[in-house]
Amino acid sequence: MLIRISLEWSSDIDPEPTQFSKLPDALTALLGALRALPLSSEQREYFEELFGPSAVQTIGHRLGMYGEVRTLAFLDLTPHLVRVDPAAPGASPRSGGGCGPGGTAL
């Protein structure tokens, strides 16, 4: 199963979700993109716990049970959706491609 991650921003940047063949790789890339954002220390700790290496099994379970994992990142009081879900059938993995605000690469 391919894993798709996306950071959805309400700006002129329309990032494509990035797809990975392995969940640990997807979560590592997602955390890297989130670390590059101007988040509060509380948000950073939350994302480290939610998507960190020790959470791979939990995220995999949630993907199997619910089909996706969603949460919000707040930048200047504006919520932005952070989502991990299975990629569409027939999709192929690619490294990079998605981006966050200001072109933050995934």
C-alpha positions in Angstrom: 0.0 0.0 0.0 1.3 3.4 -0.9 1.0 6.1 1.7 0.1 9.7 0.8 0.9 12.7 3.0 -0.4 16.2 2.5 -0.2 19.6 4.1 -3.0 21.7 2.9 -2.4 25.5 2.9 -4.8 28.3 2.1 -2.4 30.3 -0.1 -1.4 30.6 -3.7 0.6 27.4 -3.3 -1.4 24.4 -4.3 0.8 21.5 -3.1 0.3 18.0 -4.5 0.3 15.2 -1.9 3.5 13.3 -1.7 3.4 9.5 -1.9 5.7 7.0 -0.3 6.0 3.2 -0.4 6.8 2.9 3.3 5.0 4.5 6.2 8.2 5.2 8.2 9.6 7.2 5.2 6.3 9.1 4.9 6.2 10.1 8.6 9.9 11.1 8.5 9.3 13.4 5.6 6.1 14.8 7.2 7.9 15.6 10.4 10.7 17.3 8.5 8.2 19.5 6.7 6.5 20.3 9.9 9.8 21.2 11.7 10.5 23.8 9.0 7.3 25.7 9.9 7.0 28.4 12.5 5.0 26.3 15.0 4.7 26.7 18.7 6.7 24.4 20.9 3.5 22.7 22.0 2.6 22.0 18.4 6.1 20.7 17.6 5.9 18.3 20.6 2.4 17.2 19.6 3.5 16.4 16.0 6.7 14.6 17.3 4.5 12.4 19.5 1.8 11.8 16.8 4.1 11.1 13.8 7.4 10.2 15.4 9.2 6.8 14.9 7.5 5.2 17.9 4.1 6.0 16.4 4.5 4.0 13.1 2.5 1.0 14.4 -0.3 3.3 15.8 -0.6 5.3 12.6 -0.6 2.1 10.5 -3.4 0.7 12.7 -5.4 4.0 12.4 -5.0 3.9 8.6 -6.3 0.4 8.5 -9.3 1.2 10.8 -10.3 4.6 9.7 -8.6 5.1 6.3 -6.8 8.3 7.2 -5.1 10.2 10.0 -5.9 14.0 10.2 -4.9 16.8 12.4 -4.5 20.6 12.2 -1.4 22.8 12.3 -2.0 26.4 13.3 0.1 29.2 11.7 -0.9 32.6 13.0 -4.2 31.3 14.3 -5.1 29.9 10.8 -5.7 26.1 10.8 -4.1 24.0 8.1 -5.0 20.3 7.5 -2.2 17.7 7.9 -3.3 14.3 6.5 -1.9 10.8 6.1 -3.9 8.4 4.0 -3.5 5.5 1.5 -2.7 6.7 -2.0 -5.2 5.9 -4.8 -4.9 2.5 -6.5 -2.5 2.6 -9.4 -0.5 5.5 -8.0 3.3 5.3 -8.0 5.6 6.4 -5.2 7.6 9.6 -5.7 10.0 11.3 -3.4 9.4 14.9 -2.8 7.0 17.0 -4.8 4.7 18.3 -2.2 5.3 21.5 -0.4 4.1 23.7 2.4 3.9 27.4 2.7 6.8 29.3 1.2 7.7 26.2 -0.8 8.7 24.0 2.2 9.5 20.7 0.5 8.1 17.4 1.6 
